[in-house]
Amino acid sequence: MSKQIRTDLCSTPPNYRRNAWAFGFNLGFFRLGMTFLGANTVLPSLVDTLSHSKFVVGLVSGILSGGRSLPQLLAAGISARHPRKKPLVLRNMLLTRPILLVTALFVWLYGERSPIVALTATIIGLLISSVGDALASVPWFELLAKVFPPQRRGRVLGLAQVIGGLLGMGAGVLVRFVLSPQSPWGFPANYSLLFALGAFFFLSSTLSLSFVREPETAPPEEAPPSIRQSLASLPRILHEDKPFVLATLVRIITGFASIAGAFYVLYATEILGFRPEETGLFLSAQIAGSLSAGLMIGLVQDRWGPLVHMRILSIIAGFSPILALLSGPLAPSLGQGTLAIYLLLFYFLGLYTGSAGWPFFNWILEYAPEEKRSLYLGIGNTLGAPIMFAPTLGGWIAKSISYPAVFITALGFALLSLFLTIFVPSTR
């Protein structure tokens, strides 16, 4: 399918400053909430404590990814039928995000006396919250596209990363204190508190988005496709639109470079001998990386476009597994100096996770025709669902072979994704 690359003028849109700060705090507070949940730190530690199973650790991490991906084609069909996107986003968020407060309560009440109940509540709560975010995701990106032209989205997303990074660095220190032996909150109250804080900032994120002023949209000349029609168009798009399929494949493979994300902290505590409270230092390093990702997004996205961003992301994805592979052999000679390697590892992990998704979402926003934007976003995110199996695969490899085998696999995916970006067309 041939495409005509759009060249939007870089004029200042209406309500730009207000909307930029609203989106900035919306995404910044969301990332702060994710800091307290710690998908690569706090959450694996909690699940491992409740289940004593590496496979379950990977499975729960996969639920977060799958819950945000699988419903997105359904979300595309719903979003296409709503000219105004902001009310749809807010409704989906408010209906699902408060469930994490209930999850925090279950962890507090049952974490010690009935770990299986606490684990089940954690999985259900994360799944409901993730599905809600999935249903809000497509209209959220469409709202972003309506409010900001392509050459200004990068700086807005970068602002959000910087806000979330600055707030998250302090949150990492707090997480370390809450999980330390000096904390007044022992298990399971410590993890329950972190979940409650995460839920609070998710709701703060929702409140921030309510300040966005959405521009009026003219009614579509044709009736938007139904959900059934959207599903029926999937085979044709996959058959005809090779650039879109290739960009989606690169996204999936780049996502599989996160296969080791949940196991860096377990390798550090179980093999290298780090104390659990040092998880907070790792988290601070990861947030510093996320902060740097904000600066990178603003520069790369606006100046060179999504394709260059994809390639940089693939390169960054390989740094953390390389450092993890080096940390084991070097630990006996470096001693406590191994901490520096691991802080650098989590810095690059934050740089990777803070950037993951954005080049692919922005590529679709610039590539897809406006009338099909919802459909392309929904298809792209739904096809990205296999990424949910990456942590589970990582858990199986860690249990069956070793942690270094997981890190080698992650590096292989990063190199493969970098190679495939050669064939993805630029939107600029």
C-alpha positions in Angstrom: 0.0 0.0 0.0 1.5 3.3 -1.0 1.5 6.1 1.4 1.8 9.9 1.1 3.9 11.2 3.9 2.2 14.1 5.6 4.2 17.3 6.2 2.3 19.0 9.0 3.3 22.6 9.6 5.0 23.3 12.9 2.6 26.0 13.9 1.6 26.5 17.5 -1.8 24.8 18.1 -4.6 26.3 20.2 -4.2 25.9 24.0 -0.7 24.5 23.4 0.9 25.4 26.8 -2.1 24.3 28.8 -2.4 21.0 27.0 1.3 20.4 27.1 1.4 20.7 30.9 -1.8 18.6 31.2 -0.4 15.8 29.1 3.0 16.2 30.8 1.6 15.6 34.3 -0.8 13.0 33.0 2.0 10.8 31.7 4.4 11.9 34.5 2.1 10.9 37.3 1.4 7.6 35.4 5.1 6.8 35.3 5.4 7.7 39.0 2.6 5.3 39.8 4.4 2.6 37.8 7.6 3.4 39.9 5.8 2.4 43.1 4.6 -0.8 41.4 8.1 -1.4 40.0 7.4 -3.9 37.1 11.1 -4.8 37.1 11.8 -4.4 40.8 9.0 -4.2 43.4 6.5 -6.5 41.6 8.9 -9.3 40.9 10.1 -9.2 44.5 6.5 -9.3 45.8 5.4 -12.1 43.5 8.6 -14.2 44.2 7.9 -13.8 48.0 4.2 -14.9 47.6 4.8 -17.7 45.1 8.4 -18.8 45.3 8.2 -19.5 41.6 10.3 -17.9 38.8 7.7 -19.0 36.3 5.0 -17.1 38.1 7.2 -14.0 38.3 7.4 -14.1 34.5 3.7 -14.9 34.1 2.6 -11.9 36.2 4.9 -9.6 34.2 3.4 -10.9 31.0 -0.1 -10.2 32.3 0.8 -6.5 32.6 1.9 -6.5 28.9 -0.9 -8.7 27.6 -3.6 -6.9 29.4 -2.5 -3.6 27.8 -2.3 -5.2 24.3 -5.0 -7.8 23.6 -8.1 -5.5 24.0 -6.8 -2.8 21.8 -8.5 -3.8 18.5 -11.8 -3.7 20.5 -10.7 -0.3 21.8 -10.1 0.9 18.2 -13.6 0.0 17.1 -15.1 1.8 20.1 -12.9 4.9 19.8 -13.7 5.3 16.1 -17.3 5.8 17.0 -16.6 8.6 19.4 -15.6 12.0 17.9 -14.6 13.3 21.3 -11.8 11.2 22.8 -11.2 12.8 26.2 -14.5 11.6 27.9 -13.8 8.1 26.6 -10.3 8.0 28.0 -11.4 9.4 31.4 -14.3 7.0 31.7 -12.1 3.9 31.1 -9.5 5.1 33.6 -11.9 5.9 36.4 -13.7 2.6 36.0 -10.6 0.5 36.4 -7.7 2.2 38.1 -9.2 2.3 41.6 -9.1 -1.5 41.7 -5.4 -1.2 42.7 -6.6 0.2 46.1 -8.5 -3.0 46.6 -5.4 -5.0 45.6 -3.3 -3.1 48.2 -5.9 -4.0 50.9 -5.8 -7.7 50.0 -2.0 -7.8 50.0 -2.1 -6.2 53.5 -4.7 -8.5 54.9 -3.6 -11.8 53.3 0.1 -11.4 52.3 1.3 -13.3 55.3 -1.5 -15.6 56.4 -2.7 -16.6 52.9 -0.1 -15.8 50.2 -2.2 -17.5 47.5 -5.1 -15.2 48.2 -2.8 -12.1 48.1 -1.2 -13.4 44.9 -4.6 -14.0 43.2 -5.8 -10.6 44.2 -2.6 -9.0 42.8 -3.0 -10.8 39.5 -6.7 -9.9 39.1 -6.1 -6.3 40.1 -3.2 -5.9 37.7 -5.2 -7.5 34.9 -8.3 -5.3 35.4 -6.1 -2.2 35.6 -4.2 -3.2 32.5 -7.3 -3.8 30.5 -8.7 -0.4 31.5 -5.5 1.2 30.3 -5.7 -0.8 27.0 -9.3 0.5 26.4 -8.1 4.1 27.2 -4.9 3.8 25.1 -6.2 4.2 21.6 -8.4 7.2 22.3 -5.5 8.7 24.4 -3.2 8.5 21.4 -5.8 10.0 19.1 -6.3 12.8 21.6 -2.6 13.4 21.6 -2.6 13.5 17.8 -5.6 15.9 17.7 -3.9 18.3 20.2 -0.3 18.4 18.9 1.2 18.3 15.4 4.0 15.7 14.8 6.9 18.1 15.2 5.7 19.1 18.7 4.8 15.7 20.1 8.3 14.7 20.9 8.9 17.6 23.2 5.6 17.1 25.0 6.4 13.4 25.6 9.9 14.4 26.6 8.4 16.8 29.2 6.3 14.0 30.6 9.3 11.8 30.9 11.2 14.5 32.7 8.4 15.2 35.1 8.0 11.5 35.8 11.7 11.0 36.1 12.2 13.8 38.6 9.4 12.7 40.8 10.4 9.0 40.4 13.9 9.5 41.6 12.6 10.5 45.0 10.1 7.7 44.8 13.0 5.2 44.4 14.5 6.4 47.6 11.2 6.0 49.3 10.8 2.5 47.9 14.2 1.6 49.3 13.3 2.8 52.8 9.8 1.1 52.8 11.4 -2.3 51.9 14.4 -1.9 54.2 14.8 -3.5 57.6 14.6 0.0 59.2 11.1 0.6 57.8 8.3 0.8 60.3 6.2 -1.3 57.8 7.1 -5.0 57.7 5.8 -7.5 55.2 3.2 -7.4 53.8 2.3 -3.8 54.9 5.3 -2.5 53.0 4.2 -3.8 49.6 0.6 -2.8 50.4 1.7 0.8 51.0 3.6 0.8 47.7 0.5 -0.4 45.8 -1.7 2.2 47.4 0.8 4.9 46.5 0.8 3.6 42.9 -3.0 3.7 42.8 -3.0 7.3 44.1 -0.7 8.6 41.4 -2.6 6.7 38.7 -5.7 8.6 39.8 -3.7 11.9 39.9 -2.7 11.1 36.3 -6.4 10.8 35.4 -7.2 14.1 37.0 -4.3 15.8 35.1 -5.8 14.7 31.8 -9.1 16.3 32.6 -7.5 19.7 32.1 -6.8 19.0 28.4 -8.9 21.1 26.0 -9.8 18.9 23.1 -10.4 20.7 19.8 -13.7 20.4 18.1 -13.9 17.7 15.4 -16.1 17.8 12.4 -18.4 14.8 12.1 -17.0 12.1 9.8 -18.4 12.1 6.2 -18.9 8.4 6.4 -20.1 6.3 9.3 -17.1 4.8 11.2 -16.5 1.1 10.9 -18.2 -1.2 13.4 -16.0 -3.5 15.5 -17.0 -6.4 13.2 -15.9 -4.4 10.1 -12.6 -3.5 11.9 -11.9 -7.1 12.6 -12.8 -8.0 9.0 -10.3 -5.5 7.6 -7.4 -7.0 9.5 -6.4 -9.7 7.0 -6.5 -7.2 4.1 -4.2 -4.7 5.9 -1.8 -7.4 6.9 -1.6 -8.7 3.4 -1.3 -5.3 1.6 0.5 -3.0 4.0 4.0 -4.4 4.2 5.6 -1.3 5.9 3.1 -1.4 8.7 3.5 -5.1 9.2 7.3 -4.7 9.2 7.2 -1.9 11.8 4.9 -4.0 14.0 7.3 -6.9 13.7 10.2 -4.7 14.8 8.1 -3.5 17.8 7.4 -7.1 18.8 11.1 -8.2 18.6 12.2 -5.1 20.4 9.7 -5.8 23.1 11.1 -9.3 23.5 14.4 -7.7 24.4 12.6 -7.1 27.7 12.6 -10.8 28.4 15.2 -10.3 31.1 13.6 -7.3 32.8 12.0 -9.1 35.7 15.1 -11.2 36.4 17.9 -8.6 36.8 16.9 -7.9 40.4 16.5 -11.6 41.2 19.9 -12.3 39.8 21.3 -9.5 41.9 19.8 -10.7 45.2 20.1 -14.5 44.6 23.4 -14.8 42.8 25.4 -11.6 43.3 24.4 -11.2 47.0 22.8 -7.8 47.0 20.4 -7.0 49.8 16.6 -6.6 49.1 16.7 -2.9 50.2 19.2 -2.1 47.5 16.3 -2.6 45.1 15.5 1.0 45.9 18.9 2.1 44.5 18.3 0.1 41.3 14.9 1.8 41.0 16.5 5.2 41.4 19.0 4.4 38.6 16.2 3.1 36.4 14.3 6.4 37.0 17.4 8.4 36.1 17.4 6.4 32.8 13.8 7.2 32.3 14.5 10.9 32.9 17.2 10.7 30.2 14.8 9.0 27.9 12.6 12.1 28.1 15.4 14.3 26.9 16.1 11.8 24.1 12.5 11.6 23.0 12.2 15.3 22.7 15.3 15.7 20.6 15.2 12.6 18.4 11.5 12.4 17.8 11.0 16.1 16.7 14.3 16.4 14.8 14.8 13.0 13.1 11.5 11.2 13.5 10.3 7.8 14.7 12.6 5.6 12.6 15.8 6.9 14.0 14.2 6.6 17.4 13.5 2.9 16.7 17.1 2.2 15.9 18.5 4.0 18.9 16.0 2.0 21.1 17.2 -1.3 19.6 20.8 -0.4 20.5 19.9 0.7 24.0 18.0 -2.5 24.6 21.2 -4.5 24.3 23.2 -2.6 27.0 21.4 -4.0 30.1 21.9 -7.7 29.2 25.5 -7.1 28.3 26.1 -5.5 31.7 24.3 -8.3 33.4 26.5 -10.9 31.7 29.6 -9.0 32.7 28.5 -8.5 36.4 28.7 -12.2 37.3 32.4 -12.9 36.1 33.5 -9.5 37.5 31.8 -9.7 40.9 34.6 -11.7 42.7 37.3 -9.1 41.7 35.1 -6.0 42.0 33.3 -6.9 45.2 31.1 -3.9 46.2 32.1 -2.3 43.0 29.7 -4.6 41.2 27.0 -2.2 42.5 28.2 0.4 40.0 27.8 -2.0 37.1 24.3 -2.8 38.3 23.3 0.8 38.7 24.5 1.4 35.1 22.5 -1.7 34.1 19.3 -0.3 35.6 20.0 3.2 34.1 20.0 1.7 30.6 17.0 -0.4 31.5 15.2 2.8 32.4 16.4 4.4 29.2 15.0 1.5 27.3 11.6 1.1 29.1 11.2 4.9 29.2 11.5 5.0 25.4 9.8 1.7 24.5 6.6 2.0 22.5 6.9 5.7 21.7 8.8 5.4 18.3 6.3 2.8 17.1 3.2 4.7 18.3 4.5 7.9 16.7 5.4 6.1 13.5 1.7 4.9 13.2 0.4 8.4 14.0 2.5 9.8 11.2 2.0 6.9 8.7 -1.6 6.0 9.0 -4.3 8.0 7.2 -6.3 10.1 9.7 -9.5 8.3 9.0 -7.9 5.0 9.8 -5.7 6.1 12.7 -7.9 4.3 15.3 -7.8 1.1 13.3 -4.1 1.1 12.8 -3.4 1.9 16.5 -5.7 -0.9 17.5 -4.3 -3.4 15.1 -0.7 -2.5 15.9 -1.2 -2.7 19.7 -3.2 -6.0 19.4 -0.5 -7.5 17.2 2.0 -6.5 19.8 0.3 -8.8 22.3 2.9 -11.6 21.9 5.3 -9.4 23.9 3.2 -10.5 26.9 4.9 -13.9 26.6 8.4 -12.5 26.9 8.7 -12.5 30.7 7.1 -16.0 30.9 9.6 -17.3 28.4 12.3 -15.6 30.5 11.0 -17.4 33.6 11.1 -20.7 31.8 14.7 -20.1 30.6 15.8 -19.0 34.0 14.4 -22.1 35.7 15.4 -24.6 33.0 18.9 -23.2 32.1 20.2 -20.1 33.9 19.9 -16.4 34.4 22.8 -15.7 31.9 20.9 -17.7 29.3 18.0 -15.2 29.7 20.4 -12.3 29.3 21.9 -13.8 26.1 18.5 -14.2 24.6 17.5 -10.6 25.4 20.7 -9.4 23.6 19.9 -11.6 20.6 16.4 -10.0 20.3 17.9 -6.5 20.5 20.4 -7.2 17.7 17.7 -8.7 15.5 15.4 -5.7 15.9 18.2 -3.4 15.0 18.8 -5.3 11.8 15.1 -5.3 10.8 14.9 -1.5 11.2 16.9 -1.3 8.0 13.8 -2.2 6.0 11.3 0.0 7.8 10.4 3.2 5.7 10.8 6.6 7.3 7.7 8.8 7.8 9.7 12.0 7.4 
